[in-house]
Amino acid sequence: MIRAVPAVAAMTGYALADLGDSKAISLAQNESAFPPSPKALAAGQKALADSALYPDPDWHELRAILAETYPVNAETILCGAGSMELIGCLIRAFAGPGDAVAGTQYGYLFAATATQQSGAAYVKAPEPDLSVCIDAVLKSVTEATRIVFVCNPGNPTGTRIPNDELLRLRASLPENVLLVIDQAYGEFDDQNHAPVFDLVHAGDTVVTRSLSKAYGLAGARVGWGAFPAAIGAEVRKLLNPNNVSAASQAMACAALRDQGYMRDVVAQTAARRDGLRDRLRAAGFDVPPSATNFLLIRFASEAKAKAADAELRAGGLMLRGMGGYGLPDCLRASVGSEEAMSRLGDILEKTA
Ligand SMILES: *Cc1c(COP(=O)(O)O)cnc(C)c1O
């Protein structure tokens, strides 16, 4: 019999959303409710003319624009086919059989999948009140821990970790433990991010970001991260060469240059999110505060969540079930069109 290596044979693949009926509106994957900037679309179209050529393998222009836009140095940046590529390569580069990766109870499941790929053990610190507890994370760290992975703001909780707590986490971790801070929703969090990006310079922290959420480029697959030089050099060995297509790099550059468009998308998304949150709370649902483009909705029981999911699907709306995160009494709703938000509110008010 032809066998895969043990770590792969033992794992289950990463579970994407069950998109079932394709006629329904998907609010299941935290995609943007808005199209990408028209400037990004025009730049992508123009770049397609050069599709006979390989893209820039070092993402020069993209890194330069990122360094103008965020408090990071261009030399620290690596770009990936989505930040998932970077997170996967990072975990595989720094954890292996016998090692542990410390995540959190409701942390991003892809970190657990990437840890399984590496053969290391994934350990989850409890998240009381659906938010990351830094003391619990610190308690979960052992001699075997090589990486601590936190998502800020969190998915699927939507809650955020205050900067001073993140700084305290780093200061309290042993220096041979790599801290990875996944900020895929960072543009929706109005904290000053400079102190967190500054952690990269000490050599033991990585911050990852994505163009998939606030910039509306999930289909282009562009993520980036700020890496200490020695960490980035190892991750680079595992990335696929030429990993981000020329059209995607062009779209990302143009989208980053159009900060006004992104800010407007973020503001409109937050307004719809908070409108729906207020409506659901008034109807009696438990909805944690969200610093992202989605809401986590908690029902009185798993049965009520299942029944509501069925009602929503019948009404043409697809949310994300949260059983995989150990939250079977919750559904997660991405912010969609105003029409979708009001239909969602109407259906859930009736099931409350
Ligand atoms: C969406 C998301 C990502 C980004 O994935 P991409 O590969 O950049 O599309 C990363 N982390 C979390 C927590 C996410 O929700």
The ligand as an SDF file (V2000), in Angstrom:
LIG
                    3D

 15 15  0  0  0  0  0  0  0  0999 V2000
   -9.7460   35.3770    6.6190 C   0  0  0  0  0  0  0  0  0  0  0  0
   -8.6980   35.0660    7.6050 C   0  0  0  0  0  0  0  0  0  0  0  0
   -7.3530   34.9810    7.2430 C   0  0  0  0  0  0  0  0  0  0  0  0
   -6.9300   35.3860    5.8770 C   0  0  0  0  0  0  0  0  0  0  0  0
   -6.8120   34.4340    4.9960 O   0  0  0  0  0  0  0  0  0  0  0  0
   -6.2450   34.7510    3.5490 P   0  0  0  0  0  0  0  0  0  0  0  0
   -5.4660   33.5100    3.2900 O   0  0  0  0  0  0  0  0  0  0  0  0
   -5.3710   35.9720    3.6280 O   0  0  0  0  0  0  0  0  0  0  0  0
   -7.4220   34.9350    2.6720 O   0  0  0  0  0  0  0  0  0  0  0  0
   -6.4000   34.7400    8.2070 C   0  0  0  0  0  0  0  0  0  0  0  0
   -6.7480   34.5950    9.4900 N   0  0  0  0  0  0  0  0  0  0  0  0
   -8.0230   34.6910    9.8810 C   0  0  0  0  0  0  0  0  0  0  0  0
   -8.3560   34.5750   11.2990 C   0  0  0  0  0  0  0  0  0  0  0  0
   -9.0360   34.9070    8.9540 C   0  0  0  0  0  0  0  0  0  0  0  0
  -10.3000   34.9720    9.3540 O   0  0  0  0  0  0  0  0  0  0  0  0
  1  2  1  0
  2  3  1  0
  2 14  2  0
  3  4  1  0
  3 10  2  0
  4  5  1  0
  5  6  1  0
  6  7  2  0
  6  8  1  0
  6  9  1  0
 10 11  1  0
 11 12  2  0
 12 13  1  0
 12 14  1  0
 14 15  1  0
M  END
$$$$
